Amino acid sequence: MSSFFERMLKHEIDSANNHLPEKRIPLSILLSEESPGYQTRAGEFSGFHEEELGRIAEEVPSAFHSTIHLPFVLLRRMDFGPGIYSIAGSRNELFMIHRLLGYVVLEWDEISDWKPVDRLVRPQVQVLRRELPTTTCIGFTTISRREK
């Protein structure tokens, strides 16, 4: 690929990701805010539905609230093939997402026994976005296998 084309593609993808958070915020802080949300890379405010925060807070024991950062960022990974996404986040966030999707039957005190899985397929992302529309967002990346 030419250097010019690579720069142009990077710029377009960066522009397409302007809706992503400038920084992700711990659940423990969001639960105490009057208008919970985050600032996007474009400088806009994106709010969370309080029902979603409540659902996540019920799913995650309070001892873990400071380790869950929102929004959950799901990255469309074209280098992994059609319809494959990765979850940008910590082990606790991955665990919570997989519990919500019904793929983990372990309890939170058994998290050390769980083998992290950071990939999702399109149908899983669709379920997650339907269940948590304001606390999840999709980004795009050009990471290739050669760059790892």
Order of alpha helices (4+ residues) and beta strands (2+ residues): alpha-beta-alpha-beta-beta-alpha-beta-beta-beta-alpha-beta-alpha-beta
